[in-house]
Amino acid sequence: MIEISKDIPVPNSKIKRQYPYKSMDIGDSFYVEGISLQVVCNSNYRYGKKLGAKFIAKKENEGVRVWKVE
């Protein structure tokens, strides 16, 4: 039988990250630690569409590095 617990706070599973896409010039990069490449690539795609820019990401050490390329 599984016990039911009450009054346990729900963890914040959606951490909203703020990446500096708007401040970047072509050739600039930033590094984010402790996140998957897929999550960053999704963000790159959304902001690239919004800003009319292109971003690429590569796995680096324990995180991901993002470059603005267009």
mmCIF file of the N, C-alpha and C atoms, coordinates in Angstrom:
data_MODEL
# 
_entry.id   MODEL 
# 
loop_
_atom_site.group_PDB 
_atom_site.id 
_atom_site.type_symbol 
_atom_site.label_atom_id 
_atom_site.label_alt_id 
_atom_site.label_comp_id 
_atom_site.label_asym_id 
_atom_site.label_entity_id 
_atom_site.label_seq_id 
_atom_site.pdbx_PDB_ins_code 
_atom_site.Cartn_x 
_atom_site.Cartn_y 
_atom_site.Cartn_z 
_atom_site.occupancy 
_atom_site.B_iso_or_equiv 
_atom_site.pdbx_formal_charge 
_atom_site.auth_seq_id 
_atom_site.auth_comp_id 
_atom_site.auth_asym_id 
_atom_site.auth_atom_id 
_atom_site.pdbx_PDB_model_num 
ATOM 1   N N  . MET A 1 1  ? 0.851  -1.183 0.000   1.00 0.00 ? 1  MET A N  1 
ATOM 2   C CA . MET A 1 1  ? 0.000  0.000  0.000   1.00 0.00 ? 1  MET A CA 1 
ATOM 3   C C  . MET A 1 1  ? 0.893  1.242  0.000   1.00 0.00 ? 1  MET A C  1 
ATOM 4   N N  . ILE A 1 2  ? 0.482  2.242  -0.749  1.00 0.00 ? 2  ILE A N  1 
ATOM 5   C CA . ILE A 1 2  ? 1.239  3.490  -0.854  1.00 0.00 ? 2  ILE A CA 1 
ATOM 6   C C  . ILE A 1 2  ? 0.625  4.516  0.089   1.00 0.00 ? 2  ILE A C  1 
ATOM 7   N N  . GLU A 1 3  ? 1.498  5.140  0.882   1.00 0.00 ? 3  GLU A N  1 
ATOM 8   C CA . GLU A 1 3  ? 1.048  6.142  1.843   1.00 0.00 ? 3  GLU A CA 1 
ATOM 9   C C  . GLU A 1 3  ? 0.889  7.498  1.155   1.00 0.00 ? 3  GLU A C  1 
ATOM 10  N N  . ILE A 1 4  ? -0.169 8.222  1.483   1.00 0.00 ? 4  ILE A N  1 
ATOM 11  C CA . ILE A 1 4  ? -0.422 9.544  0.943   1.00 0.00 ? 4  ILE A CA 1 
ATOM 12  C C  . ILE A 1 4  ? 0.093  10.587 1.928   1.00 0.00 ? 4  ILE A C  1 
ATOM 13  N N  . SER A 1 5  ? 0.860  11.554 1.428   1.00 0.00 ? 5  SER A N  1 
ATOM 14  C CA . SER A 1 5  ? 1.386  12.627 2.274   1.00 0.00 ? 5  SER A CA 1 
ATOM 15  C C  . SER A 1 5  ? 0.630  13.916 1.989   1.00 0.00 ? 5  SER A C  1 
ATOM 16  N N  . LYS A 1 6  ? 0.462  14.736 3.011   1.00 0.00 ? 6  LYS A N  1 
ATOM 17  C CA . LYS A 1 6  ? -0.239 16.016 2.864   1.00 0.00 ? 6  LYS A CA 1 
ATOM 18  C C  . LYS A 1 6  ? 0.700  17.159 3.243   1.00 0.00 ? 6  LYS A C  1 
ATOM 19  N N  . ASP A 1 7  ? 0.426  18.342 2.707   1.00 0.00 ? 7  ASP A N  1 
ATOM 20  C CA . ASP A 1 7  ? 1.158  19.569 3.026   1.00 0.00 ? 7  ASP A CA 1 
ATOM 21  C C  . ASP A 1 7  ? 2.637  19.517 2.661   1.00 0.00 ? 7  ASP A C  1 
ATOM 22  N N  . ILE A 1 8  ? 2.979  18.794 1.609   1.00 0.00 ? 8  ILE A N  1 
ATOM 23  C CA . ILE A 1 8  ? 4.347  18.786 1.090   1.00 0.00 ? 8  ILE A CA 1 
ATOM 24  C C  . ILE A 1 8  ? 4.367  19.782 -0.071  1.00 0.00 ? 8  ILE A C  1 
ATOM 25  N N  . PRO A 1 9  ? 5.208  20.839 0.006   1.00 0.00 ? 9  PRO A N  1 
ATOM 26  C CA . PRO A 1 9  ? 5.214  21.831 -1.079  1.00 0.00 ? 9  PRO A CA 1 
ATOM 27  C C  . PRO A 1 9  ? 5.685  21.237 -2.404  1.00 0.00 ? 9  PRO A C  1 
ATOM 28  N N  . VAL A 1 10 ? 5.094  21.708 -3.477  1.00 0.00 ? 10 VAL A N  1 
ATOM 29  C CA . VAL A 1 10 ? 5.456  21.257 -4.818  1.00 0.00 ? 10 VAL A CA 1 
ATOM 30  C C  . VAL A 1 10 ? 6.741  21.969 -5.220  1.00 0.00 ? 10 VAL A C  1 
ATOM 31  N N  . PRO A 1 11 ? 7.762  21.219 -5.684  1.00 0.00 ? 11 PRO A N  1 
ATOM 32  C CA . PRO A 1 11 ? 9.001  21.880 -6.102  1.00 0.00 ? 11 PRO A CA 1 
ATOM 33  C C  . PRO A 1 11 ? 8.783  22.671 -7.391  1.00 0.00 ? 11 PRO A C  1 
ATOM 34  N N  . ASN A 1 12 ? 9.553  23.719 -7.547  1.00 0.00 ? 12 ASN A N  1 
ATOM 35  C CA . ASN A 1 12 ? 9.473  24.527 -8.763  1.00 0.00 ? 12 ASN A CA 1 
ATOM 36  C C  . ASN A 1 12 ? 10.254 23.810 -9.849  1.00 0.00 ? 12 ASN A C  1 
ATOM 37  N N  . SER A 1 13 ? 9.560  23.070 -10.706 1.00 0.00 ? 13 SER A N  1 
ATOM 38  C CA . SER A 1 13 ? 10.227 22.274 -11.728 1.00 0.00 ? 13 SER A CA 1 
ATOM 39  C C  . SER A 1 13 ? 10.563 23.090 -12.976 1.00 0.00 ? 13 SER A C  1 
ATOM 40  N N  . LYS A 1 14 ? 9.927  24.229 -13.137 1.00 0.00 ? 14 LYS A N  1 
ATOM 41  C CA . LYS A 1 14 ? 10.195 25.076 -14.310 1.00 0.00 ? 14 LYS A CA 1 
ATOM 42  C C  . LYS A 1 14 ? 11.037 26.252 -13.873 1.00 0.00 ? 14 LYS A C  1 
ATOM 43  N N  . ILE A 1 15 ? 12.324 26.121 -14.000 1.00 0.00 ? 15 ILE A N  1 
ATOM 44  C CA . ILE A 1 15 ? 13.219 27.219 -13.674 1.00 0.00 ? 15 ILE A CA 1 
ATOM 45  C C  . ILE A 1 15 ? 13.299 28.100 -14.908 1.00 0.00 ? 15 ILE A C  1 
ATOM 46  N N  . LYS A 1 16 ? 12.905 29.333 -14.760 1.00 0.00 ? 16 LYS A N  1 
ATOM 47  C CA . LYS A 1 16 ? 12.950 30.252 -15.898 1.00 0.00 ? 16 LYS A CA 1 
ATOM 48  C C  . LYS A 1 16 ? 14.345 30.856 -15.977 1.00 0.00 ? 16 LYS A C  1 
ATOM 49  N N  . ARG A 1 17 ? 15.029 30.550 -17.042 1.00 0.00 ? 17 ARG A N  1 
ATOM 50  C CA . ARG A 1 17 ? 16.379 31.062 -17.240 1.00 0.00 ? 17 ARG A CA 1 
ATOM 51  C C  . ARG A 1 17 ? 16.333 32.252 -18.178 1.00 0.00 ? 17 ARG A C  1 
ATOM 52  N N  . GLN A 1 18 ? 17.174 33.200 -17.910 1.00 0.00 ? 18 GLN A N  1 
ATOM 53  C CA . GLN A 1 18 ? 17.279 34.384 -18.756 1.00 0.00 ? 18 GLN A CA 1 
ATOM 54  C C  . GLN A 1 18 ? 18.622 34.347 -19.459 1.00 0.00 ? 18 GLN A C  1 
ATOM 55  N N  . TYR A 1 19 ? 18.599 34.116 -20.746 1.00 0.00 ? 19 TYR A N  1 
ATOM 56  C CA . TYR A 1 19 ? 19.830 34.110 -21.534 1.00 0.00 ? 19 TYR A CA 1 
ATOM 57  C C  . TYR A 1 19 ? 19.997 35.479 -22.189 1.00 0.00 ? 19 TYR A C  1 
ATOM 58  N N  . PRO A 1 20 ? 21.232 35.924 -22.401 1.00 0.00 ? 20 PRO A N  1 
ATOM 59  C CA . PRO A 1 20 ? 21.474 37.279 -22.915 1.00 0.00 ? 20 PRO A CA 1 
ATOM 60  C C  . PRO A 1 20 ? 21.403 37.403 -24.441 1.00 0.00 ? 20 PRO A C  1 
ATOM 61  N N  . TYR A 1 21 ? 20.427 36.778 -25.067 1.00 0.00 ? 21 TYR A N  1 
ATOM 62  C CA . TYR A 1 21 ? 20.336 36.801 -26.533 1.00 0.00 ? 21 TYR A CA 1 
ATOM 63  C C  . TYR A 1 21 ? 20.294 38.222 -27.096 1.00 0.00 ? 21 TYR A C  1 
ATOM 64  N N  . LYS A 1 22 ? 19.485 39.080 -26.508 1.00 0.00 ? 22 LYS A N  1 
ATOM 65  C CA . LYS A 1 22 ? 19.290 40.439 -27.044 1.00 0.00 ? 22 LYS A CA 1 
ATOM 66  C C  . LYS A 1 22 ? 20.559 41.278 -26.978 1.00 0.00 ? 22 LYS A C  1 
ATOM 67  N N  . SER A 1 23 ? 21.442 40.992 -26.032 1.00 0.00 ? 23 SER A N  1 
ATOM 68  C CA . SER A 1 23 ? 22.665 41.787 -25.837 1.00 0.00 ? 23 SER A CA 1 
ATOM 69  C C  . SER A 1 23 ? 23.835 41.308 -26.679 1.00 0.00 ? 23 SER A C  1 
ATOM 70  N N  . MET A 1 24 ? 23.666 40.196 -27.371 1.00 0.00 ? 24 MET A N  1 
ATOM 71  C CA . MET A 1 24 ? 24.791 39.576 -28.073 1.00 0.00 ? 24 MET A CA 1 
ATOM 72  C C  . MET A 1 24 ? 25.028 40.169 -29.453 1.00 0.00 ? 24 MET A C  1 
ATOM 73  N N  . ASP A 1 25 ? 26.311 40.276 -29.803 1.00 0.00 ? 25 ASP A N  1 
ATOM 74  C CA . ASP A 1 25 ? 26.728 40.601 -31.153 1.00 0.00 ? 25 ASP A CA 1 
ATOM 75  C C  . ASP A 1 25 ? 27.198 39.315 -31.826 1.00 0.00 ? 25 ASP A C  1 
ATOM 76  N N  . ILE A 1 26 ? 27.298 39.303 -33.138 1.00 0.00 ? 26 ILE A N  1 
ATOM 77  C CA . ILE A 1 26 ? 27.786 38.122 -33.856 1.00 0.00 ? 26 ILE A CA 1 
ATOM 78  C C  . ILE A 1 26 ? 29.192 37.788 -33.359 1.00 0.00 ? 26 ILE A C  1 
ATOM 79  N N  . GLY A 1 27 ? 29.398 36.527 -33.033 1.00 0.00 ? 27 GLY A N  1 
ATOM 80  C CA . GLY A 1 27 ? 30.679 36.061 -32.514 1.00 0.00 ? 27 GLY A CA 1 
ATOM 81  C C  . GLY A 1 27 ? 30.716 35.966 -30.995 1.00 0.00 ? 27 GLY A C  1 
ATOM 82  N N  . ASP A 1 28 ? 29.767 36.607 -30.290 1.00 0.00 ? 28 ASP A N  1 
ATOM 83  C CA . ASP A 1 28 ? 29.698 36.518 -28.832 1.00 0.00 ? 28 ASP A CA 1 
ATOM 84  C C  . ASP A 1 28 ? 29.177 35.148 -28.422 1.00 0.00 ? 28 ASP A C  1 
ATOM 85  N N  . SER A 1 29 ? 29.530 34.732 -27.208 1.00 0.00 ? 29 SER A N  1 
ATOM 86  C CA . SER A 1 29 ? 29.030 33.456 -26.690 1.00 0.00 ? 29 SER A CA 1 
ATOM 87  C C  . SER A 1 29 ? 28.759 33.583 -25.199 1.00 0.00 ? 29 SER A C  1 
ATOM 88  N N  . PHE A 1 30 ? 27.972 32.632 -24.690 1.00 0.00 ? 30 PHE A N  1 
ATOM 89  C CA . PHE A 1 30 ? 27.772 32.506 -23.248 1.00 0.00 ? 30 PHE A CA 1 
ATOM 90  C C  . PHE A 1 30 ? 27.749 31.029 -22.894 1.00 0.00 ? 30 PHE A C  1 
ATOM 91  N N  . TYR A 1 31 ? 28.013 30.735 -21.624 1.00 0.00 ? 31 TYR A N  1 
ATOM 92  C CA . TYR A 1 31 ? 28.091 29.362 -21.135 1.00 0.00 ? 31 TYR A CA 1 
ATOM 93  C C  . TYR A 1 31 ? 27.043 29.159 -20.051 1.00 0.00 ? 31 TYR A C  1 
ATOM 94  N N  . VAL A 1 32 ? 26.318 28.037 -20.128 1.00 0.00 ? 32 VAL A N  1 
ATOM 95  C CA . VAL A 1 32 ? 25.319 27.681 -19.125 1.00 0.00 ? 32 VAL A CA 1 
ATOM 96  C C  . VAL A 1 32 ? 25.690 26.312 -18.580 1.00 0.00 ? 32 VAL A C  1 
ATOM 97  N N  . GLU A 1 33 ? 25.843 26.216 -17.271 1.00 0.00 ? 33 GLU A N  1 
ATOM 98  C CA . GLU A 1 33 ? 26.238 24.958 -16.648 1.00 0.00 ? 33 GLU A CA 1 
ATOM 99  C C  . GLU A 1 33 ? 25.010 24.200 -16.143 1.00 0.00 ? 33 GLU A C  1 
ATOM 100 N N  . GLY A 1 34 ? 25.085 22.881 -16.212 1.00 0.00 ? 34 GLY A N  1 
ATOM 101 C CA . GLY A 1 34 ? 24.056 22.034 -15.631 1.00 0.00 ? 34 GLY A CA 1 
ATOM 102 C C  . GLY A 1 34 ? 22.738 22.014 -16.379 1.00 0.00 ? 34 GLY A C  1 
ATOM 103 N N  . ILE A 1 35 ? 22.783 22.062 -17.693 1.00 0.00 ? 35 ILE A N  1 
ATOM 104 C CA . ILE A 1 35 ? 21.565 22.033 -18.502 1.00 0.00 ? 35 ILE A CA 1 
ATOM 105 C C  . ILE A 1 35 ? 21.834 21.177 -19.734 1.00 0.00 ? 35 ILE A C  1 
ATOM 106 N N  . SER A 1 36 ? 20.771 20.601 -20.278 1.00 0.00 ? 36 SER A N  1 
ATOM 107 C CA . SER A 1 36 ? 20.967 19.732 -21.436 1.00 0.00 ? 36 SER A CA 1 
ATOM 108 C C  . SER A 1 36 ? 21.075 20.551 -22.719 1.00 0.00 ? 36 SER A C  1 
ATOM 109 N N  . LEU A 1 37 ? 21.763 19.986 -23.677 1.00 0.00 ? 37 LEU A N  1 
ATOM 110 C CA . LEU A 1 37 ? 21.936 20.622 -24.984 1.00 0.00 ? 37 LEU A CA 1 
ATOM 111 C C  . LEU A 1 37 ? 20.582 20.850 -25.650 1.00 0.00 ? 37 LEU A C  1 
ATOM 112 N N  . GLN A 1 38 ? 19.671 19.905 -25.527 1.00 0.00 ? 38 GLN A N  1 
ATOM 113 C CA . GLN A 1 38 ? 18.364 20.009 -26.180 1.00 0.00 ? 38 GLN A CA 1 
ATOM 114 C C  . GLN A 1 38 ? 17.562 21.194 -25.650 1.00 0.00 ? 38 GLN A C  1 
ATOM 115 N N  . VAL A 1 39 ? 17.596 21.428 -24.355 1.00 0.00 ? 39 VAL A N  1 
ATOM 116 C CA . VAL A 1 39 ? 16.854 22.553 -23.764 1.00 0.00 ? 39 VAL A CA 1 
ATOM 117 C C  . VAL A 1 39 ? 17.390 23.871 -24.309 1.00 0.00 ? 39 VAL A C  1 
ATOM 118 N N  . VAL A 1 40 ? 18.710 24.001 -24.390 1.00 0.00 ? 40 VAL A N  1 
ATOM 119 C CA . VAL A 1 40 ? 19.318 25.230 -24.902 1.00 0.00 ? 40 VAL A CA 1 
ATOM 120 C C  . VAL A 1 40 ? 19.025 25.391 -26.392 1.00 0.00 ? 40 VAL A C  1 
ATOM 121 N N  . CYS A 1 41 ? 19.100 24.319 -27.152 1.00 0.00 ? 41 CYS A N  1 
ATOM 122 C CA . CYS A 1 41 ? 18.802 24.405 -28.597 1.00 0.00 ? 41 CYS A CA 1 
ATOM 123 C C  . CYS A 1 41 ? 17.364 24.850 -28.833 1.00 0.00 ? 41 CYS A C  1 
ATOM 124 N N  . ASN A 1 42 ? 16.437 24.385 -28.023 1.00 0.00 ? 42 ASN A N  1 
ATOM 125 C CA . ASN A 1 42 ? 15.043 24.822 -28.146 1.00 0.00 ? 42 ASN A CA 1 
ATOM 126 C C  . ASN A 1 42 ? 14.927 26.327 -27.904 1.00 0.00 ? 42 ASN A C  1 
ATOM 127 N N  . SER A 1 43 ? 15.622 26.799 -26.876 1.00 0.00 ? 43 SER A N  1 
ATOM 128 C CA . SER A 1 43 ? 15.615 28.225 -26.574 1.00 0.00 ? 43 SER A CA 1 
ATOM 129 C C  . SER A 1 43 ? 16.267 29.024 -27.703 1.00 0.00 ? 43 SER A C  1 
ATOM 130 N N  . ASN A 1 44 ? 17.384 28.515 -28.230 1.00 0.00 ? 44 ASN A N  1 
ATOM 131 C CA . ASN A 1 44 ? 18.057 29.176 -29.357 1.00 0.00 ? 44 ASN A CA 1 
ATOM 132 C C  . ASN A 1 44 ? 17.106 29.334 -30.536 1.00 0.00 ? 44 ASN A C  1 
ATOM 133 N N  . TYR A 1 45 ? 16.364 28.297 -30.830 1.00 0.00 ? 45 TYR A N  1 
ATOM 134 C CA . TYR A 1 45 ? 15.435 28.327 -31.966 1.00 0.00 ? 45 TYR A CA 1 
ATOM 135 C C  . TYR A 1 45 ? 14.358 29.392 -31.755 1.00 0.00 ? 45 TYR A C  1 
ATOM 136 N N  . ARG A 1 46 ? 13.738 29.390 -30.566 1.00 0.00 ? 46 ARG A N  1 
ATOM 137 C CA . ARG A 1 46 ? 12.665 30.349 -30.280 1.00 0.00 ? 46 ARG A CA 1 
ATOM 138 C C  . ARG A 1 46 ? 13.161 31.788 -30.358 1.00 0.00 ? 46 ARG A C  1 
ATOM 139 N N  . TYR A 1 47 ? 14.286 32.070 -29.701 1.00 0.00 ? 47 TYR A N  1 
ATOM 140 C CA . TYR A 1 47 ? 14.804 33.439 -29.706 1.00 0.00 ? 47 TYR A CA 1 
ATOM 141 C C  . TYR A 1 47 ? 15.369 33.821 -31.067 1.00 0.00 ? 47 TYR A C  1 
ATOM 142 N N  . GLY A 1 48 ? 15.927 32.887 -31.786 1.00 0.00 ? 48 GLY A N  1 
ATOM 143 C CA . GLY A 1 48 ? 16.409 33.163 -33.129 1.00 0.00 ? 48 GLY A CA 1 
ATOM 144 C C  . GLY A 1 48 ? 15.280 33.625 -34.035 1.00 0.00 ? 48 GLY A C  1 
ATOM 145 N N  . LYS A 1 49 ? 14.136 32.958 -33.947 1.00 0.00 ? 49 LYS A N  1 
ATOM 146 C CA . LYS A 1 49 ? 12.958 33.350 -34.729 1.00 0.00 ? 49 LYS A CA 1 
ATOM 147 C C  . LYS A 1 49 ? 12.485 34.738 -34.316 1.00 0.00 ? 49 LYS A C  1 
ATOM 148 N N  . LYS A 1 50 ? 12.425 34.968 -33.010 1.00 0.00 ? 50 LYS A N  1 
ATOM 149 C CA . LYS A 1 50 ? 11.932 36.232 -32.476 1.00 0.00 ? 50 LYS A CA 1 
ATOM 150 C C  . LYS A 1 50 ? 12.839 37.405 -32.846 1.00 0.00 ? 50 LYS A C  1 
ATOM 151 N N  . LEU A 1 51 ? 14.155 37.190 -32.817 1.00 0.00 ? 51 LEU A N  1 
ATOM 152 C CA . LEU A 1 51 ? 15.118 38.262 -33.041 1.00 0.00 ? 51 LEU A CA 1 
ATOM 153 C C  . LEU A 1 51 ? 15.661 38.323 -34.471 1.00 0.00 ? 51 LEU A C  1 
ATOM 154 N N  . GLY A 1 52 ? 15.296 37.351 -35.300 1.00 0.00 ? 52 GLY A N  1 
ATOM 155 C CA . GLY A 1 52 ? 15.834 37.302 -36.658 1.00 0.00 ? 52 GLY A CA 1 
ATOM 156 C C  . GLY A 1 52 ? 17.326 37.016 -36.658 1.00 0.00 ? 52 GLY A C  1 
ATOM 157 N N  . ALA A 1 53 ? 17.757 36.140 -35.767 1.00 0.00 ? 53 ALA A N  1 
ATOM 158 C CA . ALA A 1 53 ? 19.178 35.816 -35.605 1.00 0.00 ? 53 ALA A CA 1 
ATOM 159 C C  . ALA A 1 53 ? 19.357 34.301 -35.639 1.00 0.00 ? 53 ALA A C  1 
ATOM 160 N N  . LYS A 1 54 ? 20.609 33.859 -35.608 1.00 0.00 ? 54 LYS A N  1 
ATOM 161 C CA . LYS A 1 54 ? 20.900 32.431 -35.562 1.00 0.00 ? 54 LYS A CA 1 
ATOM 162 C C  . LYS A 1 54 ? 21.908 32.171 -34.451 1.00 0.00 ? 54 LYS A C  1 
ATOM 163 N N  . PHE A 1 55 ? 21.610 31.167 -33.639 1.00 0.00 ? 55 PHE A N  1 
ATOM 164 C CA . PHE A 1 55 ? 22.463 30.770 -32.528 1.00 0.00 ? 55 PHE A CA 1 
ATOM 165 C C  . PHE A 1 55 ? 22.805 29.301 -32.673 1.00 0.00 ? 55 PHE A C  1 
ATOM 166 N N  . ILE A 1 56 ? 24.025 28.930 -32.323 1.00 0.00 ? 56 ILE A N  1 
ATOM 167 C CA . ILE A 1 56 ? 24.402 27.522 -32.294 1.00 0.00 ? 56 ILE A CA 1 
ATOM 168 C C  . ILE A 1 56 ? 24.884 27.189 -30.892 1.00 0.00 ? 56 ILE A C  1 
ATOM 169 N N  . ALA A 1 57 ? 24.778 25.917 -30.536 1.00 0.00 ? 57 ALA A N  1 
ATOM 170 C CA . ALA A 1 57 ? 25.170 25.470 -29.197 1.00 0.00 ? 57 ALA A CA 1 
ATOM 171 C C  . ALA A 1 57 ? 25.994 24.201 -29.307 1.00 0.00 ? 57 ALA A C  1 
ATOM 172 N N  . LYS A 1 58 ? 26.964 24.076 -28.428 1.00 0.00 ? 58 LYS A N  1 
ATOM 173 C CA . LYS A 1 58 ? 27.808 22.881 -28.345 1.00 0.00 ? 58 LYS A CA 1 
ATOM 174 C C  . LYS A 1 58 ? 27.967 22.503 -26.882 1.00 0.00 ? 58 LYS A C  1 
ATOM 175 N N  . LYS A 1 59 ? 27.982 21.209 -26.641 1.00 0.00 ? 59 LYS A N  1 
ATOM 176 C CA . LYS A 1 59 ? 28.237 20.698 -25.300 1.00 0.00 ? 59 LYS A CA 1 
ATOM 177 C C  . LYS A 1 59 ? 29.666 21.055 -24.919 1.00 0.00 ? 59 LYS A C  1 
ATOM 178 N N  . GLU A 1 60 ? 29.854 21.573 -23.707 1.00 0.00 ? 60 GLU A N  1 
ATOM 179 C CA . GLU A 1 60 ? 31.185 21.949 -23.225 1.00 0.00 ? 60 GLU A CA 1 
ATOM 180 C C  . GLU A 1 60 ? 31.266 21.631 -21.738 1.00 0.00 ? 60 GLU A C  1 
ATOM 181 N N  . ASN A 1 61 ? 32.196 20.755 -21.363 1.00 0.00 ? 61 ASN A N  1 
ATOM 182 C CA . ASN A 1 61 ? 32.376 20.343 -19.965 1.00 0.00 ? 61 ASN A CA 1 
ATOM 183 C C  . ASN A 1 61 ? 31.048 19.876 -19.371 1.00 0.00 ? 61 ASN A C  1 
ATOM 184 N N  . GLU A 1 62 ? 30.579 20.536 -18.326 1.00 0.00 ? 62 GLU A N  1 
ATOM 185 C CA . GLU A 1 62 ? 29.327 20.143 -17.654 1.00 0.00 ? 62 GLU A CA 1 
ATOM 186 C C  . GLU A 1 62 ? 28.153 21.016 -18.080 1.00 0.00 ? 62 GLU A C  1 
ATOM 187 N N  . GLY A 1 63 ? 28.279 21.690 -19.210 1.00 0.00 ? 63 GLY A N  1 
ATOM 188 C CA . GLY A 1 63 ? 27.213 22.581 -19.643 1.00 0.00 ? 63 GLY A CA 1 
ATOM 189 C C  . GLY A 1 63 ? 27.181 22.739 -21.148 1.00 0.00 ? 63 GLY A C  1 
ATOM 190 N N  . VAL A 1 64 ? 26.687 23.895 -21.576 1.00 0.00 ? 64 VAL A N  1 
ATOM 191 C CA . VAL A 1 64 ? 26.505 24.177 -22.995 1.00 0.00 ? 64 VAL A CA 1 
ATOM 192 C C  . VAL A 1 64 ? 26.981 25.604 -23.281 1.00 0.00 ? 64 VAL A C  1 
ATOM 193 N N  . ARG A 1 65 ? 27.682 25.787 -24.393 1.00 0.00 ? 65 ARG A N  1 
ATOM 194 C CA . ARG A 1 65 ? 28.091 27.111 -24.838 1.00 0.00 ? 65 ARG A CA 1 
ATOM 195 C C  . ARG A 1 65 ? 27.279 27.479 -26.078 1.00 0.00 ? 65 ARG A C  1 
ATOM 196 N N  . VAL A 1 66 ? 26.798 28.739 -26.105 1.00 0.00 ? 66 VAL A N  1 
ATOM 197 C CA . VAL A 1 66 ? 25.974 29.246 -27.196 1.00 0.00 ? 66 VAL A CA 1 
ATOM 198 C C  . VAL A 1 66 ? 26.686 30.409 -27.859 1.00 0.00 ? 66 VAL A C  1 
ATOM 199 N N  . TRP A 1 67 ? 26.718 30.396 -29.201 1.00 0.00 ? 67 TRP A N  1 
ATOM 200 C CA . TRP A 1 67 ? 27.295 31.475 -29.997 1.00 0.00 ? 67 TRP A CA 1 
ATOM 201 C C  . TRP A 1 67 ? 26.226 32.097 -30.863 1.00 0.00 ? 67 TRP A C  1 
ATOM 202 N N  . LYS A 1 68 ? 26.336 33.397 -31.076 1.00 0.00 ? 68 LYS A N  1 
ATOM 203 C CA . LYS A 1 68 ? 25.479 34.071 -32.063 1.00 0.00 ? 68 LYS A CA 1 
ATOM 204 C C  . LYS A 1 68 ? 26.279 34.078 -33.345 1.00 0.00 ? 68 LYS A C  1 
ATOM 205 N N  . VAL A 1 69 ? 25.716 33.496 -34.419 1.00 0.00 ? 69 VAL A N  1 
ATOM 206 C CA . VAL A 1 69 ? 26.443 33.359 -35.668 1.00 0.00 ? 69 VAL A CA 1 
ATOM 207 C C  . VAL A 1 69 ? 25.857 34.200 -36.806 1.00 0.00 ? 69 VAL A C  1 
ATOM 208 N N  . GLU A 1 70 ? 24.660 34.674 -36.669 1.00 0.00 ? 70 GLU A N  1 
ATOM 209 C CA . GLU A 1 70 ? 24.051 35.545 -37.692 1.00 0.00 ? 70 GLU A CA 1 
ATOM 210 C C  . GLU A 1 70 ? 23.181 36.572 -37.006 1.00 0.00 ? 70 GLU A C  1 
# 
